[in-house]
Amino acid sequence: MSASFDTCHGTLVIHAVGGAECTEPNCVDLEYVRHFLVLECEEVTGGCQCTALVELAQAS
């Protein structure tokens, strides 16, 4: 008997300030194992606002 995994075809984006979101609008399970591609938010083209918030907090 083989295991069956429900996978999402969107990209899971992990934010520097915590939390995650998926590029697939109907995705409700943000577990890493469900996604083919998992990226840190700074790897996303154009970056992410939360990385600027982290840099600002570190500079203070």
C-alpha positions in Angstrom: 0.0 0.0 0.0 1.5 3.4 -1.0 0.9 6.7 0.7 -1.0 9.3 -1.1 -0.2 13.0 -0.5 -2.4 15.9 -1.3 -0.1 18.4 -3.0 -0.5 22.0 -3.9 0.9 23.3 -7.2 1.4 26.8 -5.8 4.6 28.2 -4.3 4.8 28.4 -0.5 6.5 31.7 0.5 8.0 31.8 4.0 8.1 35.3 5.5 11.1 36.7 7.4 8.8 38.1 10.1 7.0 34.7 10.5 4.1 33.1 8.8 3.7 31.8 5.3 1.4 32.2 2.3 0.8 30.3 -0.9 0.5 31.7 -4.4 -2.4 29.3 -5.0 -5.6 31.2 -3.9 -7.5 28.1 -2.8 -4.6 26.7 -0.7 -5.6 26.3 2.9 -2.8 24.0 4.2 0.5 25.8 4.5 2.6 22.7 5.4 6.0 22.5 3.6 5.4 18.9 2.6 2.3 19.8 0.5 4.2 22.2 -1.8 6.6 21.4 -4.6 8.3 24.7 -4.2 9.1 26.5 -1.0 10.9 29.9 -1.0 12.1 32.4 1.5 10.4 35.7 0.8 13.6 37.5 -0.1 14.0 35.0 -3.0 10.8 36.3 -4.6 11.3 38.6 -7.6 10.8 42.1 -6.3 11.4 41.1 -2.7 8.9 41.3 0.1 8.0 44.2 2.4 8.6 42.1 5.5 12.3 41.8 4.8 12.5 45.7 4.8 10.8 45.6 8.2 13.3 43.1 9.6 16.2 45.3 8.3 14.6 48.4 9.9 14.2 46.7 13.2 17.8 45.4 13.2 19.1 48.9 12.4 17.2 50.4 15.4 
